[in-house]
Amino acid sequence: MWILLEYGAWAISAGILLWMLADAARVNREFDEDTLLSSLEGIDELLEHGDVPEAKEH
Amino acid sequence: MSDQTANGNAAGAEGGPSERVGLLRVLGPVHVWALGVGIVLVGEFMGWNFSVGKGGALGALIACWVIGLLYTCVAMIDSEVTSTVAAAGGQYAQAKHIMGPLMAFNVGLYLVMAYTMLEAADALIVGDLLIILAEQTGYSGLDPKPFVILIIALLALLNYRGVFMTLSLNFIITAAAFTSIIILFVGVQPWQPGAILKHQDLLTDLPYGWIGVIAAFQFGIWYYLGIEGTCQAAEEVRSPSRSLPLGTMTGIMTLLIAATLTWYICSGLLPWEYLGQAIVPLYDAARMTGSTTLQVFLFVGTMFAATASANGCINDASRAWFSMGRDRYMPQWFGAVHPRYRTPYRSILFLIPIAASFAFTGLLDQVITFSILSGLLGYTFMPINMILFRKKWPLGTIRRGYVHPFHPLPAIVLMVLCITTFFATYLGFGTQLLAMMFFYVIVSLWFSMHRYKYVRRADQFTMNWPKPEGY
């Protein structure tokens, strides 16, 4: 049984990795690079709007 | 996965850069807790006990609490800075804004190396556990490699498909692993000293004196290594200023309790000479009780803890690598976000073969040592970063979601404990420590002389802060 599990693990791993590679290739093809790289570093919108009281030093 | 596509600003095929694709803000404090504690909890199930081999059982308890103090300082400092620098990349983004590009590049690499190697070590542990299970069912000679690659592939897929499901699963399996420690603690009847727990017979004086206690510090790190990873979720939590301090501080409290319970159970059931070199000490402690139920709970708990740790490490390493790509500290190609799943998919994919190649070496002790050293270098940066942060932007000049008390005491304590732990590491792993330092010197030269010219020098500073004091 363990030998079958070993082969099964290889097969499932290969399947998962191939699916991710195929999906990444599809995304790279369907979306332009500027869109994929358009992420901006996050800013806490709550702090930005000032609706969180500032913490005080203890 | 509906939450992954719900945000209306997902770009379509014809979308330009005006339709931005960013990471999703879907996480809460529970996910932050699951990320931090999930990465660390495996250290309660194995690894920490090598501190017993260096300092004896009582020396290991001292190491547990002293290193607990080190990580409490880490959690306090991280909570304040990250509640203000709410960006993926965690300490990398902090260093970029507060100290400068070269420090940020090094901190980013510390993070990627520490988490990728820890992920490899976790996968190795899953493989070792399956070998034990196969032997107990009468099959010897199990090849762990297919299972090591399977766990890495499955968790990478989960991370690829979205952060909400990834960290929700981490919460469930981390809570289950923590519960297994509580169940074992109740199972050994701590209210009846001497019935099952034999502390009076097993506890000895310090076998190697106080130098042994110092040497134990390097393995005391196993109890808590990775709690600082909560910062990597900064760009994906709904309210970083609230969620990150809450998740991080409850996380370190959970770990301090889990570490102390673990030491108490194991030191009361196993002699220090055995405990100091055991592979799975909590599981061995469960076996000593003679209860099959407890053995099963602890086996499952160990498996869950290793899986949760690998899962959190993939999340954190990919965020750090992604952030460096976005700022062009690494090729910008890595700064892409999946338009449907809203994850840093190229970074996740890129780090799979690196983690797998570390895991395939089979050298668990070497891999985890390099992970610890990278983590320790990161902690050494934190006190300097904190002091500069308060000096450049004193209280009142920028809004902070959390202000840690007693500044600069936590920064000073953290620096002293880091130096002591470096000395302890040098005693046991001097060659590896020097090799690691040499590696970071070489890559720093590469960054300064070659890579820095590609960095977006102005665009990378995204925080809406006033000019620092003195500039």
Contacts between the chains, C-beta under 8 A, distances in Angstrom:
chain1	res1	chain2	res2	distance
A	1	B	139	7.8
A	2	B	134	5.3
A	2	B	137	7.9
A	2	B	139	4.6
A	2	B	142	5.6
A	5	B	147	8.0
A	6	B	142	7.4
A	6	B	143	5.7
A	6	B	146	4.9
A	6	B	147	7.7
A	7	B	146	7.6
A	9	B	146	3.6
A	9	B	147	5.3
A	9	B	149	7.3
A	9	B	150	4.2
A	10	B	146	4.6
A	10	B	149	7.5
A	10	B	150	8.0
A	12	B	150	6.0
A	12	B	153	7.5
A	12	B	154	7.9
A	13	B	146	6.8
A	13	B	149	4.6
A	13	B	150	4.7
A	13	B	152	7.9
A	13	B	153	4.3
A	16	B	153	4.3
A	16	B	154	6.5
A	16	B	156	7.6
A	16	B	157	5.0
A	17	B	153	5.6
A	17	B	352	7.2
A	19	B	157	7.5
A	20	B	156	7.0
A	20	B	157	6.3
A	20	B	160	5.6
A	20	B	345	7.8
A	20	B	349	6.0
A	21	B	349	7.1
A	23	B	160	7.8
A	23	B	345	7.9
A	24	B	345	5.9
A	24	B	346	6.8
A	24	B	349	5.9
A	27	B	338	6.2
A	27	B	339	6.6
A	27	B	340	7.7
A	27	B	345	7.2
A	30	B	13	5.0
A	31	B	11	6.8
A	31	B	13	6.0
A	31	B	15	7.5
A	31	B	339	5.5
A	32	B	15	7.8
A	32	B	16	7.5
A	33	B	336	7.8
A	34	B	16	6.4
A	34	B	17	4.3
A	35	B	11	4.4
A	35	B	15	5.0
A	35	B	16	6.7
A	35	B	17	6.3
A	35	B	19	6.7
A	35	B	21	5.9
A	35	B	339	6.8
A	36	B	21	6.6
A	36	B	336	4.0
A	36	B	337	6.6
A	36	B	339	7.0
A	37	B	17	8.0
A	37	B	326	7.6
A	37	B	332	6.2
A	37	B	335	5.4
A	37	B	336	5.6
A	38	B	11	7.1
A	38	B	17	4.6
A	38	B	19	7.4
A	38	B	20	4.3
A	38	B	21	5.5
A	38	B	22	7.6
A	38	B	337	7.8
A	39	B	20	6.6
A	39	B	21	6.2
A	39	B	22	4.4
A	39	B	23	6.7
A	39	B	326	6.2
A	39	B	335	6.7
A	39	B	336	8.0
A	39	B	337	4.7
A	40	B	20	6.4
A	40	B	22	6.2
A	40	B	462	7.0
A	41	B	87	4.6
A	41	B	88	7.3
A	41	B	93	7.0
A	41	B	235	7.3
A	41	B	323	7.5
A	41	B	326	6.9
A	41	B	327	8.0
A	41	B	460	7.7
A	41	B	462	4.1
A	42	B	22	7.4
A	42	B	23	7.1
A	42	B	25	7.7
A	42	B	86	5.4
A	42	B	87	5.1
A	42	B	88	6.6
A	42	B	234	6.5
A	42	B	235	3.5
A	42	B	240	7.7
A	43	B	86	6.5
A	43	B	87	7.9
A	43	B	462	6.5
A	43	B	463	7.1
A	43	B	464	6.9
A	44	B	83	7.9
A	44	B	86	4.1
A	44	B	239	7.3
A	44	B	240	4.8
A	44	B	241	5.3
A	44	B	401	7.3
A	46	B	239	5.3
A	46	B	241	6.0
A	46	B	242	7.8
A	47	B	84	7.7
A	47	B	86	7.5
A	47	B	241	5.4
A	47	B	399	5.2
A	47	B	401	6.7
A	48	B	464	6.9
A	50	B	399	7.2
A	52	B	239	7.8
A	52	B	241	5.5
A	52	B	242	7.2
A	52	B	399	7.3
A	52	B	401	6.4
A	54	B	399	5.1
A	54	B	400	6.3
A	55	B	83	7.8
A	55	B	400	5.5
A	55	B	401	6.2
A	55	B	402	5.1
A	55	B	403	4.5
A	56	B	403	6.5
A	57	B	395	6.0
A	57	B	403	4.6
A	57	B	405	6.5
A	57	B	407	7.4
A	58	B	403	7.4
A	58	B	405	3.7
A	58	B	406	7.7
